[in-house]
Amino acid sequence: MELGADHIDIELKAAHEFNNFLHGNKPGKCKVIISSHNYDSTPPIEDLGNLVARIQAAGADIIKFATTALDITDVARVFQITVHSQVPIIAMVMGERGLMSRILCPKFGGYLTFGSLEAGQVSAPGQPTIEELVNLYNFRLLEPDTKVFGIIGNPVSHSKSPKLYNEAFKSVGFNGVYLHLLVDDVQKFFRTYSSMDFAGFRTYSSMDFAGFSVTIPHKEAALACCDEVDPVAKSIGAVNCVVRRPDGKLFGCNTDYVGAISSIEDGLLGSQNGSTGTGSPLAGKLFVVIGAGGAGKALAYGAKEKGARVLIANRTYDRARELADLVGGQALSLAELDNFRPEKGMILANTTSIGMHPKVNETPISKEALANYMLVLNAVYTPKITRLLREAAESGAQIVTGVDMFIGQAYEQYERFTGLPAPKEQFKKIMEN
């Protein structure tokens, strides 16, 4: 690209001023940012402290450094540096595991953050767009007292939970922000973000990280991290919601089974085959659950409580058998499910990630086998209509989407997070858009 005379003058002036700066003659209005990038890792806290000291000693008015997240707990060390900095500091952790470092900088004293103008046009890994910062995460509303919530999972970037909760928080003036939290080791995550200090430095109150939704694959492991667990969640053996109590201890509960079972009952009552009596329309039905993880346990428990006969189908038969024994049901391997056709009018609930974006052409059961089911639920909601649900509808079954289940389980979580009534109609409108 050719530069005109004006551009050349500007370039020469900038070069002249920088040369003066190097010789101790910095212009009065000039602010110098000196930056460092580590594309391999996030160093220990002592090394980060030494790096900041060297940058400051070099004459920086504003310190900037970026590291790389190998684990989401790496971000805690950067927060510790940021909150104690005596000069303006820009500190970020690159990669999806470092996302919250970019969003929470107003909370922990960061000077600014970076956002890309368009999705996919990033200058560093893990960078959100400006639109996401401002409109999804309500960046301009964040402050030191903002409570942090988020969804713990792996993968997790597909989740629509931040959109749901952040819009609801903003509409009622609740001072909170809800994030995607890509977590590999859930025990390590809770241990790190429950601390009030690190290496002797007070970084944040344990109450700052106030509540979490938990999704695949951490629902069972998260239960063991809680100081107290709701009896129903303990029976299920999995939690999908963890809330920090005023004393700092973690309380776990399970809202999956409420949202899913309610959605299925509503679907049955809205169909011609649904019961109109006072009992549950699930009573006496054969309820087939695909998956033996946290969500599978929740659905199996909920169906059993409603009087259904439960069958568990799982890729690993031993896990299916283990869950079936807990709820007094039957077990099959997933490979056997296509040929399992003992009766018409069964209920099917897929709680696995089969068919989730990007593997949208996958399905856990053949279309021919779906003819035996009166209602099919899929816990997956990206896409809303999966191959399983499309083929179930074509086979004449009532379908319940993962969006229906997702909204149902979110009501109780929102109320536990905020202490406010769930804005149910707003939740439905948000998920429709």
Backbone torsions as a table, in degrees:
resi	resn	phi	psi	omega
1	MET	NA	132.8	178.1
2	GLU	-84.3	144.1	177.7
3	LEU	-108.9	136.4	174.8
4	GLY	-75.7	177.1	-177.3
5	ALA	-60.2	-39.4	-179.6
6	ASP	-62.1	-43.3	180.0
7	HIS	-64.3	-39.1	179.4
8	ILE	-63.7	-42.0	178.6
9	ASP	-60.5	-42.6	179.4
10	ILE	-64.1	-43.7	179.7
11	GLU	-61.9	-44.1	-179.5
12	LEU	-65.4	-39.5	179.2
13	LYS	-64.6	-42.5	179.2
14	ALA	-63.6	-43.2	179.1
15	ALA	-63.2	-40.2	179.5
16	HIS	-64.3	-42.6	-179.4
17	GLU	-67.2	-38.2	179.1
18	PHE	-67.5	-37.3	177.1
19	ASN	-62.8	-41.2	176.3
20	ASN	-62.7	-39.2	178.8
21	PHE	-60.5	-43.3	-179.0
22	LEU	-61.6	-26.3	-179.8
23	HIS	-101.0	18.2	174.1
24	GLY	83.8	15.7	-178.1
25	ASN	-117.3	56.9	-177.3
26	LYS	-71.5	132.5	176.9
27	PRO	-58.8	148.8	-174.0
28	GLY	-59.6	-38.9	-176.4
29	LYS	-90.8	0.8	-175.7
30	CYS	-84.4	131.8	173.6
31	LYS	-113.7	126.0	-174.9
32	VAL	-103.8	127.0	173.4
33	ILE	-104.0	124.4	173.8
34	ILE	-112.8	127.9	-172.1
35	SER	-123.7	158.1	176.7
36	SER	-138.4	138.1	178.3
37	HIS	-123.9	131.4	175.4
38	ASN	-117.3	109.5	-175.5
39	TYR	-92.0	6.3	-176.9
40	ASP	-108.2	-36.4	-172.5
41	SER	-166.9	-176.8	169.7
42	THR	-114.9	112.1	-174.4
43	PRO	-63.9	167.9	174.3
44	PRO	-59.3	161.8	-175.2
45	ILE	-58.6	-38.2	-179.1
46	GLU	-64.7	-41.4	179.8
47	ASP	-66.8	-38.7	177.1
48	LEU	-64.1	-41.2	177.9
49	GLY	-61.5	-41.6	178.5
50	ASN	-66.4	-37.5	177.7
51	LEU	-61.7	-47.0	179.5
52	VAL	-60.7	-41.0	179.9
53	ALA	-63.9	-40.4	179.3
54	ARG	-66.9	-40.8	179.3
55	ILE	-64.2	-43.0	179.8
56	GLN	-64.7	-41.3	-179.4
57	ALA	-65.1	-24.2	179.6
58	ALA	-76.3	-3.8	176.8
59	GLY	104.4	16.2	-178.8
60	ALA	-72.4	132.7	169.6
61	ASP	-81.7	-32.1	178.6
62	ILE	-130.7	126.3	179.4
63	ILE	-91.0	137.7	175.4
64	LYS	-136.3	130.5	170.9
65	PHE	-145.7	149.0	177.6
66	ALA	-132.1	132.8	177.0
67	THR	-118.9	-177.8	-179.7
68	THR	-118.0	133.0	-179.2
69	ALA	-85.1	119.6	168.4
70	LEU	-92.2	-20.3	177.9
71	ASP	-152.3	149.9	-177.1
72	ILE	-62.7	-23.5	178.8
73	THR	-70.9	-14.9	174.6
74	ASP	-59.4	-31.2	-177.7
75	VAL	-62.1	-31.2	-178.7
76	ALA	-58.3	-38.4	-179.2
77	ARG	-66.6	-36.1	178.7
78	VAL	-69.9	-39.8	174.5
79	PHE	-59.4	-39.3	-179.3
80	GLN	-63.0	-39.0	176.9
81	ILE	-69.3	-45.4	-175.5
82	THR	-61.6	-47.1	-173.0
83	VAL	-69.1	-20.1	-179.3
84	HIS	-104.7	3.0	-178.5
85	SER	-68.0	136.4	179.3
86	GLN	-92.2	-4.9	177.1
87	VAL	-128.4	160.0	177.9
88	PRO	-54.3	135.3	-174.3
89	ILE	-138.7	137.5	173.0
90	ILE	-113.7	113.8	-175.7
91	ALA	-134.0	123.1	-176.4
92	MET	-136.3	153.3	175.1
93	VAL	-117.2	119.4	-173.9
94	MET	-79.3	157.1	179.9
95	GLY	97.1	163.5	-177.6
96	GLU	-61.4	-34.0	179.3
97	ARG	-69.6	-15.3	179.6
98	GLY	-102.0	9.0	-173.6
99	LEU	-53.4	-42.2	-173.6
100	MET	-67.6	-19.4	176.2
101	SER	-64.6	-31.7	-179.4
102	ARG	-78.5	-33.1	-175.5
103	ILE	-83.7	-36.8	-171.4
104	LEU	-92.6	11.6	-177.6
105	CYS	-59.5	-33.6	176.7
106	PRO	-65.4	-28.3	-179.6
107	LYS	-72.7	-38.7	-174.0
108	PHE	-104.7	16.5	170.9
109	GLY	88.6	15.7	177.8
110	GLY	-69.0	148.9	-176.8
111	TYR	-73.3	-41.0	177.1
112	LEU	-165.6	172.1	173.9
113	THR	-129.1	177.3	-179.0
114	PHE	-121.8	141.1	173.8
115	GLY	-138.2	147.3	179.2
116	SER	-83.7	155.4	179.6
117	LEU	-74.6	-31.1	-178.9
118	GLU	-137.6	150.2	177.1
119	ALA	-60.8	134.0	179.7
120	GLY	86.8	-12.4	-179.9
121	GLN	-102.8	61.4	-173.0
122	VAL	-94.0	152.6	175.3
123	SER	-97.2	-8.6	177.2
124	ALA	-156.7	151.0	-177.6
125	PRO	-60.3	138.5	176.4
126	GLY	83.9	8.6	-176.3
127	GLN	-78.8	124.4	175.9
128	PRO	-77.1	167.0	174.8
129	THR	-82.2	161.6	176.3
130	ILE	-62.4	-38.3	178.9
131	GLU	-61.2	-40.8	178.0
132	GLU	-65.9	-44.3	179.5
133	LEU	-57.9	-47.7	-173.3
134	VAL	-79.5	-44.9	-170.9
135	ASN	-100.2	-26.9	177.7
136	LEU	-89.0	-45.9	-175.3
137	TYR	-100.5	1.7	178.5
138	ASN	52.4	46.8	-172.6
139	PHE	-54.4	-38.7	-176.2
140	ARG	-71.6	-12.2	-179.9
141	LEU	-96.7	-6.7	-175.0
142	LEU	-76.5	143.4	-178.3
143	GLU	-151.5	173.9	-177.4
144	PRO	-55.7	-30.8	-177.5
145	ASP	-87.4	-0.9	-178.8
146	THR	-63.1	130.5	176.6
147	LYS	-81.2	143.1	-177.5
148	VAL	-106.1	128.7	175.1
149	PHE	-127.2	166.6	177.3
150	GLY	-179.0	170.8	178.1
151	ILE	-106.5	122.4	-178.7
152	ILE	-94.3	123.4	179.6
153	GLY	-170.5	177.8	175.7
154	ASN	-163.7	100.4	5.8
155	PRO	-78.2	168.7	-176.6
156	VAL	-146.2	-14.5	-174.2
157	SER	-64.2	-20.8	-179.4
158	HIS	-76.1	-16.2	-171.7
159	SER	-64.4	137.7	176.8
160	LYS	-93.3	5.4	-178.4
161	SER	-58.0	-43.8	178.9
162	PRO	-57.7	-39.5	178.4
163	LYS	-63.1	-43.9	-177.4
164	LEU	-63.2	-53.6	-173.9
165	TYR	-74.7	-41.1	-177.0
166	ASN	-65.8	-37.7	176.0
167	GLU	-66.1	-39.8	179.0
168	ALA	-67.4	-42.8	177.4
169	PHE	-57.2	-47.1	-177.4
170	LYS	-64.0	-38.9	-174.9
171	SER	-65.7	-27.7	-179.1
172	VAL	-109.1	4.3	178.6
173	GLY	73.1	25.4	178.5
174	PHE	-80.0	129.2	-174.5
175	ASN	-84.0	76.6	180.0
176	GLY	-147.7	160.8	175.4
177	VAL	-137.3	143.0	-174.6
178	TYR	-121.0	127.5	-170.1
179	LEU	-122.6	159.9	164.8
180	HIS	-78.7	129.9	-178.8
181	LEU	-126.2	100.2	179.3
182	LEU	-80.1	105.9	-172.5
183	VAL	-116.7	130.9	176.2
184	ASP	-94.8	-44.8	-177.7
185	ASP	-120.1	102.4	-172.9
186	VAL	-68.2	-33.9	178.2
187	GLN	-64.9	-43.4	178.2
188	LYS	-63.6	-38.9	178.7
189	PHE	-60.6	-52.5	-178.3
190	PHE	-63.8	-37.8	179.9
191	ARG	-64.0	-41.7	-177.8
192	THR	-69.6	-46.7	-174.1
193	TYR	-93.6	17.5	168.6
194	SER	-106.2	-7.8	-178.4
195	SER	-77.7	149.9	175.4
196	MET	-98.2	-13.7	179.1
197	ASP	-151.3	165.0	-179.9
198	PHE	-146.1	125.1	-179.7
199	ALA	55.1	35.0	176.8
200	GLY	85.0	-2.7	-179.2
201	PHE	-103.5	123.4	174.8
202	ARG	-72.1	120.7	-174.4
203	THR	-109.3	-47.5	-178.2
204	TYR	-157.3	156.3	172.3
205	SER	-72.8	144.5	176.6
206	SER	-60.1	-23.1	-179.6
207	MET	-75.1	-12.7	178.6
208	ASP	-61.8	-36.9	178.2
209	PHE	-96.7	92.1	-159.2
210	ALA	-96.3	-23.1	-176.4
211	GLY	-170.0	152.1	-174.6
212	PHE	-143.4	138.3	163.5
213	SER	-87.9	148.3	-177.8
214	VAL	-126.7	129.1	180.0
215	THR	-128.5	-171.7	-177.2
216	ILE	-52.4	132.5	5.3
217	PRO	-110.6	28.3	-165.8
218	HIS	-104.0	4.7	-171.5
219	LYS	-65.3	-35.2	179.2
220	GLU	-78.8	-42.6	179.9
221	ALA	-65.3	-33.8	-178.7
222	ALA	-65.2	-30.7	179.6
223	LEU	-58.2	-41.1	-178.3
224	ALA	-69.3	-14.9	-179.3
225	CYS	-88.4	-10.0	-175.0
226	CYS	-86.5	144.3	175.4
227	ASP	-76.1	-30.0	178.5
228	GLU	-142.6	141.6	-178.5
229	VAL	-129.4	134.5	175.3
230	ASP	-56.4	139.3	-177.3
231	PRO	-55.5	-37.5	179.1
232	VAL	-65.5	-44.7	178.8
233	ALA	-62.9	-36.1	178.5
234	LYS	-65.4	-39.1	177.4
235	SER	-65.3	-40.4	179.3
236	ILE	-68.9	-36.7	-178.4
237	GLY	89.0	19.6	-178.4
238	ALA	-157.7	148.2	173.9
239	VAL	-121.4	147.8	173.1
240	ASN	-122.9	6.3	179.5
241	CYS	-145.7	127.3	178.4
242	VAL	-127.7	125.0	-177.4
243	VAL	-121.7	138.5	177.0
244	ARG	-87.9	123.0	-179.9
245	ARG	-75.9	165.4	179.3
246	PRO	-56.1	-27.1	178.3
247	ASP	-85.0	4.9	177.2
248	GLY	90.5	-9.2	-178.7
249	LYS	-79.8	155.1	-175.9
250	LEU	-96.6	131.0	177.5
251	PHE	-114.8	128.6	-179.1
252	GLY	-112.8	142.4	176.9
253	CYS	-144.3	175.0	-179.1
254	ASN	-129.5	115.6	177.4
255	THR	-105.6	-1.3	-179.9
256	ASP	-60.1	-47.3	-172.8
257	TYR	-68.9	-31.8	178.1
258	VAL	-65.9	-50.0	-179.0
259	GLY	-63.7	-42.7	-176.8
260	ALA	-71.2	-48.6	-177.0
261	ILE	-65.0	-40.0	177.9
262	SER	-61.8	-41.3	179.6
263	SER	-64.6	-40.3	179.2
264	ILE	-67.2	-44.4	178.6
265	GLU	-61.1	-41.8	177.8
266	ASP	-61.9	-40.3	179.2
267	GLY	-64.7	-40.5	179.4
268	LEU	-69.1	-42.2	179.8
269	LEU	-67.2	-25.2	179.1
270	GLY	-86.9	-4.5	179.5
271	SER	-102.0	167.2	-179.9
272	GLN	-67.3	-23.9	-177.3
273	ASN	-89.2	-4.6	-175.4
274	GLY	-72.2	149.6	177.4
275	SER	-76.6	146.6	176.5
276	THR	-114.9	11.1	179.7
277	GLY	-78.4	-171.5	-177.8
278	THR	-83.0	-21.4	178.9
279	GLY	-81.0	178.8	178.3
280	SER	-73.2	140.9	175.9
281	PRO	-68.1	-7.9	177.4
282	LEU	-83.8	-16.9	-175.1
283	ALA	-56.6	126.3	178.0
284	GLY	83.8	-12.2	-178.8
285	LYS	-75.5	151.7	172.4
286	LEU	-86.6	117.3	-171.4
287	PHE	-112.0	111.0	-177.4
288	VAL	-99.1	122.3	179.4
289	VAL	-108.7	123.6	174.9
290	ILE	-95.3	117.8	-179.3
291	GLY	111.0	139.1	-178.7
292	ALA	-120.5	21.0	176.7
293	GLY	-84.0	-159.0	-176.7
294	GLY	-59.4	-47.0	-179.8
295	ALA	-68.2	-36.7	177.6
296	GLY	-62.6	-41.6	177.5
297	LYS	-61.8	-42.3	-179.3
298	ALA	-63.1	-44.8	-179.6
299	LEU	-66.7	-41.0	-180.0
300	ALA	-63.4	-44.0	179.7
301	TYR	-63.7	-46.9	-178.7
302	GLY	-62.1	-41.7	179.7
303	ALA	-65.4	-41.3	178.8
304	LYS	-62.2	-41.9	179.9
305	GLU	-62.9	-27.3	-179.9
306	LYS	-89.3	2.7	176.0
307	GLY	92.1	12.4	178.5
308	ALA	-81.8	158.3	170.1
309	ARG	-91.1	126.6	-168.8
310	VAL	-109.1	136.6	172.1
311	LEU	-127.9	134.1	-179.8
312	ILE	-108.4	127.0	174.5
313	ALA	-117.2	129.3	-176.9
314	ASN	-146.4	152.5	178.6
315	ARG	-57.4	-41.2	176.6
316	THR	-97.1	114.0	-175.1
317	TYR	-60.8	-39.5	-177.0
318	ASP	-59.1	-37.8	177.9
319	ARG	-69.8	-37.8	176.5
320	ALA	-62.0	-43.7	-179.3
321	ARG	-63.9	-40.5	-179.2
322	GLU	-61.4	-46.5	179.2
323	LEU	-69.2	-40.6	179.2
324	ALA	-59.6	-38.3	178.4
325	ASP	-64.5	-35.5	-179.2
326	LEU	-65.8	-34.7	-176.1
327	VAL	-106.7	7.7	179.4
328	GLY	68.2	38.6	-176.9
329	GLY	-118.3	-168.5	178.5
330	GLN	-98.9	167.4	178.5
331	ALA	-139.2	145.2	174.6
332	LEU	-141.1	156.8	165.4
333	SER	-78.5	155.1	-178.9
334	LEU	-61.0	-32.7	-179.7
335	ALA	-64.0	-24.4	-178.5
336	GLU	-86.0	-11.0	-170.2
337	LEU	-65.9	-34.9	-178.9
338	ASP	-59.1	-31.8	-177.3
339	ASN	-98.3	6.6	179.3
340	PHE	-91.7	98.8	-175.8
341	ARG	-138.2	61.0	-174.7
342	PRO	-74.0	-22.8	-175.8
343	GLU	-162.7	162.5	174.2
344	LYS	-87.3	163.4	172.8
345	GLY	79.0	24.7	179.3
346	MET	-79.6	167.1	175.0
347	ILE	-111.4	137.0	178.7
348	LEU	-123.5	132.6	176.9
349	ALA	-130.7	114.2	176.2
350	ASN	-90.9	117.3	-179.7
351	THR	-109.5	7.2	178.7
352	THR	-91.0	176.5	178.2
353	SER	-89.7	7.4	179.3
354	ILE	-60.5	123.8	-179.3
355	GLY	95.5	-2.4	179.8
356	MET	-78.3	149.0	176.2
357	HIS	-53.3	132.9	11.1
358	PRO	-94.7	-0.6	-176.0
359	LYS	-89.8	60.8	-170.6
360	VAL	-74.9	-10.4	-179.9
361	ASN	-90.6	-1.6	-179.3
362	GLU	-86.6	151.4	176.1
363	THR	-149.9	147.2	-176.1
364	PRO	-83.0	-10.0	-173.4
365	ILE	-150.8	147.5	-176.8
366	SER	-72.0	156.6	178.4
367	LYS	-63.8	-34.6	-179.0
368	GLU	-62.4	-38.3	-178.9
369	ALA	-71.6	-23.4	-176.6
370	LEU	-68.8	-16.1	-179.4
371	ALA	-63.2	-16.1	-178.2
372	ASN	-89.9	-2.1	-175.0
373	TYR	-107.5	138.6	177.5
374	MET	-90.7	-22.6	178.6
375	LEU	-149.8	138.8	179.4
376	VAL	-129.2	127.6	174.5
377	LEU	-112.6	140.8	173.3
378	ASN	-124.2	122.4	-179.4
379	ALA	-69.0	-20.7	177.2
380	VAL	-67.8	136.4	176.7
381	TYR	-127.3	9.1	171.2
382	THR	-129.0	95.5	8.8
383	PRO	-82.6	166.3	179.7
384	LYS	-64.1	-48.1	177.4
385	ILE	-103.0	101.3	178.7
386	THR	-80.2	172.2	175.5
387	ARG	-58.8	-41.2	179.3
388	LEU	-57.4	-47.8	-177.9
389	LEU	-69.9	-37.8	179.2
390	ARG	-62.2	-45.7	-178.7
391	GLU	-71.9	-30.7	176.3
392	ALA	-65.5	-44.2	178.8
393	ALA	-63.1	-40.2	178.2
394	GLU	-65.7	-23.9	179.1
395	SER	-89.6	1.1	175.8
396	GLY	95.6	7.8	-179.4
397	ALA	-87.2	149.6	168.1
398	GLN	-70.4	140.1	-179.9
399	ILE	-118.7	147.1	174.6
400	VAL	-126.2	121.5	-175.0
401	THR	-82.9	162.8	174.3
402	GLY	-63.6	-25.9	176.9
403	VAL	-64.0	-41.8	178.5
404	ASP	-61.4	-45.3	178.4
405	MET	-65.2	-42.6	-177.8
406	PHE	-60.6	-47.1	179.4
407	ILE	-63.8	-41.6	-178.8
408	GLY	-61.0	-42.5	-178.9
409	GLN	-76.9	-19.9	-178.2
410	ALA	-75.9	-25.4	-178.6
411	TYR	-55.3	-54.0	-176.8
412	GLU	-66.4	-36.6	179.1
413	GLN	-62.2	-45.9	179.4
414	TYR	-57.5	-44.3	-178.3
415	GLU	-67.1	-35.2	176.6
416	ARG	-71.0	-36.1	179.3
417	PHE	-68.2	-42.9	-168.5
418	THR	-107.0	-23.5	-171.6
419	GLY	76.4	12.3	-177.7
420	LEU	-114.4	156.0	176.0
421	PRO	-63.3	141.1	179.3
422	ALA	-68.6	131.6	177.2
423	PRO	-80.2	79.1	-168.2
424	LYS	-61.2	-43.3	-178.9
425	GLU	-67.4	-37.2	177.8
426	GLN	-65.3	-41.1	177.1
427	PHE	-56.7	-44.9	-178.9
428	LYS	-63.9	-40.9	-179.9
429	LYS	-66.6	-40.9	179.9
430	ILE	-61.2	-43.5	-176.4
431	MET	-74.2	-21.4	177.0
432	GLU	-76.0	-24.9	-177.1
433	ASN	-86.1	NA	NA
